[in-house]
Amino acid sequence: MNKIYAPLLAVLHNLLLAFLIYQVARLAYWLENSDILRFTYDIWSGGLLFDISAILYTNVLWVVLILFPLHLKETPLYQHLCKIVFMVINGVALAVNLADAVYFQYTLRRTTTTVFSEFSNEGNLGSIFGTEFVNHWYLVLLFIVVMVLLWLLYATPQVNTRRLLHRWHYDLVCLLSLLLFAPFCVAGMRGGFTTAVRPITISNANQYATRPTDAALVLNTPFSLIRTIGKDVFKVPDYFQSAEALEAVFSPIHQASQTNQASQARNIVILIVESFGREYIGALNRDLDNGTYKGYTPFVDSLITQSTTFRYSFCNGRKSIDGMPSILSSIPMFVEPFILTPASMNEFTGLAGILGAEGYQTAFFHGAQNGSMGFQAFAQKTGFQRYYGRTEYEAAKGTNDFDGTWAIWDEPFLQYYAEEMSRMQQPFMTAVFTASSHHPFVVPEQYRKQFPEEHLEIQKCIRYTDLSLRRFFETASRQPWFENTIFVLTSDHTNMSDHAEYQTDLGGFCSPIIIYEPQNPIGKIEDKIAQQIDILPTILGMLNYSKPYFGFGIDVLSTPKEEAWAVNYLNGIYQYVKDGYVLQFDGIKTTALYSLDDRLMKNNLMGKVERQAQMETELKAIIQQYMERMTQNRLHP
């Protein structure tokens, strides 16, 4: 074979190596999360489109360097530099894919560019990554082996330009090769040749997955990062042609109450417990393990016997930064975390701002470094008058109760929380965000024997946090403000699971919502649907608040069972729960419908239930209201 054609052959050979790397990365992604993800032929074949797109996007510079029509570049030094470029590009791609395989269990989605904003204020990432390197040494070893093989198998073009009779022939062949490669490169990036194909996006992965959760396995992380660079998060659909028609189906504006009851000046305490999924609570899972399940929360179990909670309760997102707007401002997560989007600069408030205007003192507590996760900025934006973080805790206590990674341990910080509330003037509204039931899942030294490792490493942390909550309530019960307080306990999101019922598309959103009133300690599990965005309207309803306000949720306590609903978003699919069913909708059409009692989501009832059409209409109204109000800065009455 004439060696003048070697550069193009080298390009094809090395791109094939990159393609194989992506297949190894997908297999590792699945094996790391095989208890959650299903690997099928459709997922693999669909993933090829996204792999090709990512490979061409990331390697286009290298291809140009190899095929650039100039024979003078054919030197050992130049080709060595090209090899290094190729190794770095594809090494980074492999690394982010493998890292995302570990991160997936916390988010149930591929990582996008919002991750850089999410952790921009964290100073502990080095220790986190170091811990994960040790815990997942086998992925590090896999990375090293693959990179060594890539270096050994890389094909360097062997062109002897001295023997070329006409060197311009070489330049011409390289130019023609580059021109021939260009349309295939563009088509590969877009996902196809046809004019009907627009550039494939993250949401296209649902075409190949039967469950939204599995769409993460279709995708690859470089593609997800590339496709979300500088992209508009919110696109307004045109399901309803008039504002009147839209408002008739759904409105997030709660009109002024006509109740004759006087408003009540009761304290509000909201406990947002890190990763405190409903699965861990024995009192909410009496049917698990053939009725033998005890859970990991003996204190919360006892609290539930004196509280109001809900049979079907859900979070509205899978990250801590999703929980804050949902719980405190009644804003769910659609597409990307609200805090990380330009819409976070809109005019909006939350429970603290609403009650602050009524004379409440308000404060937010989070034991991490001040500014962590953007919580301090969000708290200030939504009307919290004071913020208590690690800085304030250590200044007040003068002790080192830092867990070494994220925040102050839950037990001392919740004691501090109770003490500081006793210094506030009533009525007050406060919220605390705990941290100890967070990765890397460790407990204080003095509790390691009391709470040993269990089936999942988070479970010992749940036991510790439950103990911390017990001691918080013991301290709070001795305070003069206790009897006049409404406590709400929920989680920011869910986490690891060892039961199939909690590993489904909907099961990954099962969070508790527990309302405890010392004045009215009646234990009741309502046979209702509830969600985080219902917390704000429900509290305002309990206080007989009589002014208009903004919130996507409902006052779940005063809403009939058949009208209660929940919504969340997962990998391009909206899930709408209402009246005994779970509707999955991709923004254009329904993709699945399940009975809410079908906890494993096995029997797709799409097209078989009369209720489906009405659920579609209601969900479309929620989506359109959300997108319109985000883009038009109308997050207020």
C-alpha positions as CSV (number, residue, x, y, z in Angstrom):
1,M,0.0,0.0,0.0
2,N,1.3,3.5,-0.8
3,K,2.2,5.1,2.5
4,I,0.8,8.5,1.3
5,Y,-2.6,7.2,2.5
6,A,-1.4,6.4,6.0
7,P,-2.6,9.5,7.8
8,L,-6.2,8.8,7.0
9,L,-5.8,5.2,8.0
10,A,-4.2,6.3,11.3
11,V,-7.1,8.6,12.0
12,L,-9.7,5.8,11.5
13,H,-7.6,3.3,13.5
14,N,-7.2,5.7,16.5
15,L,-10.8,6.8,16.5
16,L,-11.8,3.2,16.6
17,L,-9.6,2.9,19.8
18,A,-11.5,5.9,21.3
19,F,-14.8,4.2,20.4
20,L,-13.7,1.1,22.3
21,I,-12.7,3.2,25.3
22,Y,-16.3,4.6,25.5
23,Q,-17.6,1.0,25.4
24,V,-15.4,0.1,28.3
25,A,-16.5,3.2,30.2
26,R,-20.2,2.3,29.6
27,L,-19.7,-1.2,30.8
28,A,-17.9,0.1,34.0
29,Y,-20.8,2.6,34.5
30,W,-23.3,-0.2,34.4
31,L,-21.3,-2.6,36.6
32,E,-20.8,0.2,39.2
33,N,-24.6,0.7,39.3
34,S,-26.0,-2.6,38.2
35,D,-28.5,-2.7,41.1
36,I,-30.2,0.4,39.6
37,L,-29.5,0.3,35.8
38,R,-30.6,-2.2,33.2
39,F,-28.2,-2.9,30.3
40,T,-30.0,-4.0,27.2
41,Y,-29.1,-4.2,23.5
42,D,-31.3,-1.1,22.8
43,I,-29.4,0.9,25.4
44,W,-26.0,-0.2,23.9
45,S,-27.0,0.4,20.3
46,G,-28.6,3.8,21.1
47,G,-25.5,4.8,23.1
48,L,-23.3,4.4,20.0
49,L,-24.8,7.5,18.5
50,F,-23.9,9.5,21.6
51,D,-20.5,8.0,21.8
52,I,-19.7,8.8,18.1
53,S,-20.9,12.4,18.7
54,A,-18.8,12.9,21.8
55,I,-15.7,11.3,20.2
56,L,-15.9,13.5,17.1
57,Y,-16.5,16.7,19.2
58,T,-13.5,16.0,21.4
59,N,-11.2,14.7,18.8
60,V,-11.8,17.1,15.9
61,L,-8.7,19.2,16.8
62,W,-6.6,16.1,16.7
63,V,-8.0,15.0,13.4
64,V,-7.2,18.4,11.9
65,L,-3.6,18.2,13.3
66,I,-3.1,14.8,11.6
67,L,-4.7,15.6,8.2
68,F,-3.7,19.2,7.9
69,P,-2.4,19.4,4.3
70,L,1.3,20.3,4.9
71,H,3.9,17.7,4.4
72,L,6.5,19.7,6.4
73,K,4.6,18.7,9.6
74,E,5.6,15.1,9.1
75,T,8.3,15.0,11.8
76,P,8.8,12.7,14.8
77,L,8.4,15.6,17.2
78,Y,5.1,16.8,15.6
79,Q,3.6,13.3,15.5
80,H,4.7,12.8,19.2
81,L,2.8,16.0,20.1
82,C,-0.2,14.7,18.2
83,K,-0.1,11.5,20.2
84,I,0.0,13.4,23.5
85,V,-3.0,15.5,22.4
86,F,-4.9,12.3,21.6
87,M,-4.0,10.7,24.9
88,V,-5.0,13.7,27.0
89,I,-8.3,14.3,25.2
90,N,-9.5,10.7,25.5
91,G,-7.9,10.2,28.9
92,V,-10.0,13.0,30.2
93,A,-13.1,11.6,28.5
94,L,-12.5,8.2,30.2
95,A,-11.8,9.8,33.6
96,V,-15.0,11.8,33.7
97,N,-17.0,8.8,32.6
98,L,-15.6,6.7,35.3
99,A,-16.0,9.4,37.9
100,D,-19.6,9.9,36.9
101,A,-20.2,6.2,37.4
102,V,-19.6,6.8,41.1
103,Y,-21.6,10.1,41.2
104,F,-24.6,8.6,39.5
105,Q,-26.0,6.8,42.5
106,Y,-26.6,10.2,44.2
107,T,-28.2,11.9,41.2
108,L,-29.6,9.2,38.9
109,R,-28.5,11.3,35.9
110,R,-25.4,12.1,33.9
111,T,-23.5,15.1,35.1
112,T,-23.9,18.3,33.2
113,T,-22.1,21.6,33.2
114,T,-24.1,22.9,36.2
115,V,-21.9,20.7,38.4
116,F,-19.2,23.3,38.2
117,S,-21.5,25.9,39.7
118,E,-22.9,23.5,42.2
119,F,-19.5,22.9,43.8
120,S,-17.8,26.2,43.1
121,N,-17.8,27.2,46.7
122,E,-16.5,24.0,48.2
123,G,-13.0,23.8,49.6
124,N,-13.1,20.1,50.5
125,L,-13.2,18.6,47.0
126,G,-9.6,17.4,47.3
127,S,-10.4,15.2,50.2
128,I,-13.6,13.9,48.6
129,F,-11.8,12.9,45.4
130,G,-9.0,11.4,47.5
131,T,-11.4,9.3,49.4
132,E,-13.1,8.1,46.2
133,F,-9.8,7.2,44.7
134,V,-9.2,4.9,47.6
135,N,-12.7,3.5,47.7
136,H,-12.9,2.9,44.0
137,W,-9.3,1.8,43.4
138,Y,-10.5,-0.7,40.8
139,L,-11.8,2.1,38.6
140,V,-8.4,3.9,39.0
141,L,-6.7,0.6,38.0
142,L,-9.0,0.2,35.0
143,F,-8.1,3.8,33.9
144,I,-4.4,3.1,34.1
145,V,-4.7,-0.2,32.2
146,V,-6.8,1.4,29.4
147,M,-4.4,4.3,29.1
148,V,-1.4,2.1,28.8
149,L,-3.1,0.0,26.1
150,L,-4.1,3.2,24.3
151,W,-0.5,4.4,24.3
152,L,0.7,1.0,23.0
153,L,-2.0,0.6,20.3
154,Y,-1.9,4.2,19.0
155,A,-1.1,4.3,15.3
156,T,1.4,7.0,14.3
157,P,1.3,7.9,10.5
158,Q,4.5,6.6,8.8
159,V,5.1,8.9,5.9
160,N,8.5,9.1,4.2
161,T,8.2,12.5,2.5
162,R,11.8,12.2,1.1
163,R,10.6,9.4,-1.2
164,L,7.7,11.3,-2.5
165,L,8.2,12.3,-6.2
166,H,5.7,15.1,-5.9
167,R,5.2,16.4,-2.4
168,W,2.2,18.3,-3.4
169,H,0.5,15.0,-4.0
170,Y,0.7,14.3,-0.3
171,D,-0.8,17.7,0.5
172,L,-3.6,17.1,-1.9
173,V,-4.4,13.7,-0.6
174,C,-4.5,15.1,3.0
175,L,-6.7,17.9,1.9
176,L,-9.1,15.6,0.1
177,S,-9.1,13.3,3.2
178,L,-10.0,16.2,5.4
179,L,-12.7,17.4,3.0
180,L,-14.1,13.8,2.9
181,F,-14.0,13.4,6.6
182,A,-15.7,16.8,7.3
183,P,-19.3,15.9,6.3
184,F,-19.1,12.5,8.2
185,C,-17.8,14.4,11.2
186,V,-20.6,16.9,11.1
187,A,-23.2,14.1,10.7
188,G,-21.7,12.2,13.5
189,M,-21.8,15.2,15.8
190,R,-25.4,15.9,14.9
191,G,-26.5,12.2,15.2
192,G,-27.3,11.6,11.6
193,F,-27.3,12.8,8.0
194,T,-31.0,13.4,7.3
195,T,-32.4,16.9,7.3
196,A,-35.0,15.8,9.9
197,V,-32.2,15.2,12.3
198,R,-31.3,18.1,14.4
199,P,-28.3,17.8,16.8
200,I,-29.2,15.1,19.2
201,T,-29.5,16.3,22.8
202,I,-29.6,14.6,26.2
203,S,-33.3,14.1,26.0
204,N,-32.9,11.9,22.9
205,A,-31.5,9.2,25.1
206,N,-35.0,8.3,26.2
207,Q,-35.7,7.0,22.8
208,Y,-33.6,4.0,23.6
209,A,-34.4,3.5,27.3
210,T,-37.6,2.0,28.6
211,R,-37.1,3.8,31.9
212,P,-35.9,7.4,32.4
213,T,-33.3,6.2,34.9
214,D,-31.7,4.0,32.2
215,A,-31.2,7.0,29.9
216,A,-28.1,7.8,31.9
217,L,-26.6,4.6,30.6
218,V,-27.4,5.5,27.0
219,L,-25.5,8.8,27.4
220,N,-21.9,9.4,28.1
221,T,-20.6,12.2,30.3
222,P,-18.5,14.1,27.8
223,F,-21.6,14.4,25.6
224,S,-23.7,15.6,28.5
225,L,-21.1,18.2,29.4
226,I,-20.7,19.4,25.8
227,R,-24.5,19.6,25.1
228,T,-25.1,21.7,28.2
229,I,-22.4,24.4,27.6
230,G,-24.2,27.7,27.4
231,K,-27.6,26.2,26.6
232,D,-30.9,27.8,27.5
233,V,-32.3,25.7,30.3
234,F,-35.9,26.8,29.9
235,K,-37.8,26.5,26.7
236,V,-41.4,27.7,26.7
237,P,-43.8,25.1,25.1
238,D,-47.0,26.2,23.4
239,Y,-49.4,23.6,24.8
240,F,-52.0,26.3,25.6
241,Q,-52.6,29.2,23.2
242,S,-54.0,31.7,25.7
243,A,-53.2,32.7,29.2
244,E,-56.9,32.2,30.2
245,A,-56.9,28.6,29.0
246,L,-53.6,27.9,30.8
247,E,-54.8,29.5,34.1
248,A,-58.0,27.5,34.0
249,V,-56.0,24.3,34.2
250,F,-53.2,25.3,36.6
251,S,-51.9,28.4,38.3
252,P,-49.1,28.8,40.9
253,I,-50.7,31.9,42.3
254,H,-52.6,31.2,45.5
255,Q,-55.3,33.8,45.9
256,A,-56.1,35.6,49.2
257,S,-57.9,33.3,51.6
258,Q,-61.5,34.1,52.5
259,T,-61.3,32.3,55.8
260,N,-62.9,34.0,58.8
261,Q,-60.2,32.5,61.1
262,A,-57.6,34.8,62.4
263,S,-54.0,34.2,61.5
264,Q,-51.9,32.3,64.0
265,A,-48.5,33.4,65.2
266,R,-46.9,30.0,65.6
267,N,-43.2,29.2,65.3
268,I,-42.2,27.2,62.3
269,V,-39.2,24.9,62.4
270,I,-38.2,23.0,59.2
271,L,-35.6,20.2,59.5
272,I,-34.1,19.3,56.1
273,V,-32.2,16.1,56.8
274,E,-29.5,15.1,54.3
275,S,-30.3,12.0,52.3
276,F,-33.1,10.9,54.7
277,G,-35.0,8.8,52.2
278,R,-38.4,7.3,53.1
279,E,-36.9,3.8,52.6
280,Y,-34.9,4.2,55.8
281,I,-37.9,4.8,58.1
282,G,-39.4,1.7,59.5
283,A,-42.8,3.3,60.4
284,L,-43.4,4.1,56.7
285,N,-42.4,0.7,55.4
286,R,-44.3,-1.8,57.5
287,D,-44.8,-4.1,54.4
288,L,-41.2,-4.4,53.4
289,D,-39.3,-7.7,53.8
290,N,-42.6,-9.5,54.3
291,G,-43.5,-7.3,57.2
292,T,-40.2,-7.8,59.1
293,Y,-38.5,-4.5,58.1
294,K,-37.5,-2.3,61.1
295,G,-35.6,0.5,59.3
296,Y,-32.9,2.6,60.9
297,T,-34.8,5.4,62.6
298,P,-36.3,4.3,65.9
299,F,-36.7,7.9,67.1
300,V,-38.4,9.2,63.9
301,D,-40.6,6.1,64.0
302,S,-41.8,7.2,67.5
303,L,-42.2,10.8,66.2
304,I,-44.5,9.6,63.4
305,T,-46.9,8.1,66.0
306,Q,-47.5,11.7,67.1
307,S,-47.4,13.4,63.7
308,T,-49.1,13.7,60.4
309,T,-47.3,12.1,57.4
310,F,-48.3,10.8,54.0
311,R,-48.4,7.4,52.4
312,Y,-47.0,8.7,49.1
313,S,-44.5,11.5,49.7
314,F,-41.9,12.7,47.3
315,C,-39.0,15.1,46.8
316,N,-38.9,17.2,43.7
317,G,-35.2,16.7,42.8
318,R,-32.2,14.5,43.4
319,K,-29.7,17.0,44.7
320,S,-29.4,19.1,47.8
321,I,-29.6,22.3,45.8
322,D,-33.0,21.0,44.4
323,G,-34.4,20.6,47.9
324,M,-33.8,24.1,49.0
325,P,-36.1,25.9,46.4
326,S,-38.7,23.0,46.6
327,I,-39.1,23.1,50.4
328,L,-38.6,26.7,51.1
329,S,-39.9,28.5,48.0
330,S,-42.3,25.8,46.5
331,I,-40.3,25.7,43.2
332,P,-39.6,22.3,41.8
333,M,-36.6,21.2,39.7
334,F,-37.3,21.0,36.0
335,V,-34.4,20.3,33.6
336,E,-31.6,21.8,35.8
337,P,-31.3,22.9,39.5
338,F,-33.2,26.2,39.8
339,I,-30.4,27.7,41.9
340,L,-27.9,27.2,39.1
341,T,-30.0,28.7,36.3
342,P,-30.3,32.4,35.3
343,A,-33.9,32.3,36.6
344,S,-32.4,32.3,40.1
345,M,-31.8,36.0,39.6
346,N,-35.6,36.6,39.2
347,E,-37.7,38.3,41.8
348,F,-38.9,35.6,44.1
349,T,-39.1,34.9,47.8
350,G,-40.0,32.0,50.1
351,L,-41.5,31.0,53.4
352,A,-38.9,33.1,55.3
353,G,-39.7,36.3,53.3
354,I,-43.4,35.8,53.5
355,L,-43.4,35.3,57.3
356,G,-40.7,37.9,57.8
357,A,-43.1,40.5,56.3
358,E,-45.6,39.4,59.0
359,G,-43.2,40.1,61.9
360,Y,-41.4,36.8,62.2
361,Q,-37.8,36.5,63.0
362,T,-36.1,34.2,60.5
363,A,-32.9,32.3,60.4
364,F,-31.2,29.5,58.4
365,F,-28.7,27.0,59.8
366,H,-26.2,24.9,57.9
367,G,-23.1,23.5,59.6
368,A,-20.9,23.6,56.5
369,Q,-18.5,26.3,55.5
370,N,-20.4,29.5,55.0
371,G,-21.3,29.8,51.3
372,S,-21.2,26.0,50.8
373,M,-23.6,24.8,48.0
374,G,-24.8,28.4,47.5
375,F,-27.2,28.0,50.5
376,Q,-26.2,31.2,52.2
377,A,-27.0,33.2,49.0
378,F,-30.3,31.4,48.6
379,A,-31.2,32.0,52.2
380,Q,-30.6,35.7,51.9
381,K,-32.4,35.9,48.6
382,T,-35.5,34.3,50.0
383,G,-35.8,36.4,53.1
384,F,-33.9,34.8,55.9
385,Q,-32.6,37.5,58.2
386,R,-29.8,35.6,59.8
387,Y,-27.5,32.8,58.6
388,Y,-25.7,30.4,61.0
389,G,-22.9,28.3,59.4
390,R,-19.7,26.6,60.6
391,T,-18.2,30.1,61.2
392,E,-20.9,31.1,63.6
393,Y,-20.9,27.7,65.3
394,E,-17.2,27.7,66.0
395,A,-17.2,31.3,67.1
396,A,-19.9,30.5,69.6
397,K,-18.7,27.1,70.8
398,G,-14.9,27.4,70.5
399,T,-14.7,23.7,69.8
400,N,-13.7,21.6,66.8
401,D,-16.8,19.6,65.9
402,F,-16.0,19.6,62.2
403,D,-16.5,16.2,60.6
404,G,-13.3,16.7,58.5
405,T,-15.1,16.8,55.2
406,W,-18.4,18.7,55.0
407,A,-19.8,20.2,58.2
408,I,-20.3,20.2,61.9
409,W,-21.5,16.8,63.1
410,D,-25.3,16.6,63.3
411,E,-25.6,16.0,67.1
412,P,-23.7,19.1,68.3
413,F,-25.0,21.3,65.5
414,L,-28.7,20.4,66.2
415,Q,-28.1,21.2,69.9
416,Y,-26.7,24.6,68.8
417,Y,-29.7,25.1,66.6
418,A,-32.1,24.5,69.5
419,E,-30.1,26.9,71.7
420,E,-30.1,29.7,69.2
421,M,-33.8,29.4,68.6
422,S,-34.3,30.0,72.4
423,R,-32.5,33.3,71.9
424,M,-34.9,34.4,69.2
425,Q,-38.1,36.4,69.7
426,Q,-41.3,34.6,69.0
427,P,-42.8,34.0,66.5
428,F,-39.9,32.8,64.5
429,M,-39.4,30.7,61.4
430,T,-36.2,28.7,61.0
431,A,-34.8,26.0,58.8
432,V,-31.8,23.7,59.4
433,F,-30.0,21.6,56.8
434,T,-28.1,18.7,58.3
435,A,-25.0,17.1,56.8
436,S,-23.8,13.9,58.6
437,S,-25.8,11.5,56.5
438,H,-23.7,12.5,53.5
439,H,-20.8,11.0,51.6
440,P,-18.2,9.9,52.7
441,F,-20.6,8.3,55.2
442,V,-18.8,8.3,58.5
443,V,-19.9,8.8,62.1
444,P,-18.1,10.3,65.0
445,E,-15.4,8.1,66.6
446,Q,-17.4,7.6,69.8
447,Y,-20.3,6.1,67.8
448,R,-18.5,3.7,65.5
449,K,-19.1,0.7,67.7
450,Q,-22.7,1.7,68.4
451,F,-23.4,2.2,64.7
452,P,-21.3,-0.4,62.8
453,E,-21.3,-0.9,59.0
454,E,-24.6,-2.3,57.7
455,H,-25.9,-3.4,54.2
456,L,-25.3,0.1,52.9
457,E,-22.7,2.5,54.3
458,I,-25.2,5.3,54.6
459,Q,-27.4,3.3,57.0
460,K,-25.0,3.7,60.0
461,C,-25.1,7.5,59.3
462,I,-28.9,7.4,59.2
463,R,-28.9,5.8,62.7
464,Y,-26.5,8.5,64.0
465,T,-28.7,11.3,62.5
466,D,-31.8,9.7,64.0
467,L,-30.0,9.8,67.4
468,S,-29.1,13.4,66.8
469,L,-32.8,14.2,66.0
470,R,-33.9,12.5,69.2
471,R,-31.5,14.7,71.3
472,F,-32.6,17.8,69.4
473,F,-36.2,17.2,70.3
474,E,-35.3,16.4,73.9
475,T,-33.7,19.7,74.2
476,A,-36.4,21.6,72.2
477,S,-39.1,20.1,74.4
478,R,-37.7,21.9,77.4
479,Q,-37.8,25.3,75.7
480,P,-40.6,27.8,76.2
481,W,-41.3,28.0,72.5
482,F,-41.8,24.3,72.0
483,E,-45.5,24.0,72.5
484,N,-46.3,26.9,70.1
485,T,-44.2,25.4,67.3
486,I,-45.0,23.5,64.1
487,F,-42.2,21.1,63.1
488,V,-41.7,19.8,59.6
489,L,-39.2,17.1,58.9
490,T,-38.2,16.1,55.4
491,S,-35.1,15.2,53.4
492,D,-33.4,17.1,50.6
493,H,-33.4,14.0,48.4
494,T,-33.0,10.3,48.7
495,N,-29.8,8.2,48.5
496,M,-28.6,4.6,48.4
497,S,-31.2,1.9,48.3
498,D,-31.3,-1.9,48.9
499,H,-35.0,-2.5,48.1
500,A,-36.2,-2.8,44.5
501,E,-39.3,-0.6,45.3
502,Y,-37.0,2.3,45.9
503,Q,-34.8,1.8,42.9
504,T,-37.5,2.6,40.3
505,D,-37.9,5.9,38.4
506,L,-40.3,7.1,41.1
507,G,-38.8,5.2,44.0
508,G,-35.7,7.3,43.8
509,F,-37.9,10.4,44.8
510,C,-39.5,8.9,47.9
511,S,-38.8,11.4,50.7
512,P,-40.7,11.7,54.0
513,I,-42.8,14.7,54.9
514,I,-43.6,14.7,58.6
515,I,-45.6,17.4,60.3
516,Y,-45.4,17.4,64.1
517,E,-47.5,19.8,66.4
518,P,-46.8,19.3,70.1
519,Q,-50.2,21.0,70.7
520,N,-51.9,18.3,68.6
521,P,-49.8,15.1,68.9
522,I,-52.2,12.8,66.9
523,G,-50.4,10.2,64.8
524,K,-51.9,9.8,61.3
525,I,-50.6,8.6,58.0
526,E,-52.7,10.3,55.4
527,D,-53.6,8.2,52.4
528,K,-52.5,11.1,50.2
529,I,-49.8,12.2,47.7
530,A,-47.5,14.9,49.0
531,Q,-44.3,16.5,47.8
532,Q,-41.7,19.0,49.0
533,I,-43.3,22.0,47.1
534,D,-46.4,21.4,49.2
535,I,-44.6,22.3,52.4
536,L,-44.8,26.1,52.0
537,P,-48.5,26.2,51.1
538,T,-49.4,23.7,53.8
539,I,-47.6,25.7,56.5
540,L,-49.3,28.9,55.4
541,G,-52.6,27.1,55.5
542,M,-52.0,26.0,59.0
543,L,-51.2,29.6,60.0
544,N,-54.4,30.8,58.3
545,Y,-52.3,33.1,56.1
546,S,-54.8,35.3,54.2
547,K,-52.7,37.1,51.5
548,P,-52.0,35.9,47.9
549,Y,-48.6,34.2,47.4
550,F,-46.6,32.2,44.8
551,G,-46.0,28.5,45.0
552,F,-46.3,25.5,42.7
553,G,-47.5,23.2,45.4
554,I,-50.8,22.9,47.3
555,D,-52.0,23.0,50.9
556,V,-52.1,19.2,51.1
557,L,-53.9,19.1,54.4
558,S,-56.9,21.0,53.1
559,T,-56.9,19.5,49.6
560,P,-59.0,16.4,48.9
561,K,-57.1,13.2,48.3
562,E,-58.1,13.0,44.6
563,E,-56.7,16.4,43.9
564,A,-53.3,16.0,45.5
565,W,-50.4,15.4,43.1
566,A,-46.6,15.4,42.8
567,V,-44.2,16.1,39.9
568,N,-40.5,15.5,39.3
569,Y,-38.1,15.4,36.4
570,L,-35.6,12.7,35.5
571,N,-33.3,12.5,32.5
572,G,-35.7,14.4,30.1
573,I,-38.9,12.8,31.5
574,Y,-41.5,14.5,33.7
575,Q,-43.2,12.2,36.2
576,Y,-46.7,13.3,37.3
577,V,-48.3,11.4,40.2
578,K,-52.0,11.8,40.8
579,D,-55.2,9.9,41.6
580,G,-53.5,6.5,41.8
581,Y,-51.3,6.7,38.7
582,V,-47.8,7.8,37.6
583,L,-47.6,9.4,34.2
584,Q,-44.2,9.7,32.4
585,F,-44.1,12.5,29.7
586,D,-41.2,13.5,27.5
587,G,-42.4,17.0,26.8
588,I,-44.3,15.9,23.7
589,K,-46.0,12.7,24.4
590,T,-46.7,10.2,27.2
591,T,-44.1,7.4,27.3
592,A,-45.6,5.3,30.1
593,L,-48.4,5.1,32.7
594,Y,-48.2,3.0,35.8
595,S,-50.5,2.3,38.7
596,L,-49.1,3.9,41.9
597,D,-49.6,0.5,43.6
598,D,-47.3,-1.1,40.9
599,R,-44.3,-0.3,43.1
600,L,-41.8,-2.0,40.7
601,M,-43.3,-0.2,37.7
602,K,-43.6,-3.3,35.6
603,N,-47.0,-3.0,34.0
604,N,-47.2,-0.1,31.5
605,L,-50.9,1.0,31.2
606,M,-50.3,3.7,28.6
607,G,-53.4,4.0,26.4
608,K,-55.4,1.8,28.6
609,V,-56.6,4.3,31.3
610,E,-59.1,7.0,30.6
611,R,-57.5,9.2,33.2
612,Q,-54.4,9.6,31.0
613,A,-55.6,12.4,28.8
614,Q,-56.6,14.6,31.7
615,M,-53.3,13.9,33.5
616,E,-51.4,15.0,30.3
617,T,-53.4,18.2,30.2
618,E,-52.7,19.0,33.8
619,L,-49.0,18.2,33.5
620,K,-48.6,20.4,30.4
621,A,-50.2,23.3,32.2
622,I,-47.7,22.9,35.1
623,I,-44.7,22.7,32.7
624,Q,-45.9,25.7,30.6
625,Q,-46.5,27.8,33.7
626,Y,-43.1,26.9,35.0
627,M,-41.3,27.8,31.8
628,E,-43.2,31.0,31.1
629,R,-42.7,32.3,34.6
630,M,-39.0,31.4,34.7
631,T,-38.3,33.2,31.5
632,Q,-40.6,36.2,32.1
633,N,-39.6,36.8,35.8
634,R,-43.1,36.2,37.2
635,L,-42.3,34.2,40.3
636,H,-44.6,36.3,42.5
637,P,-48.3,37.1,42.9
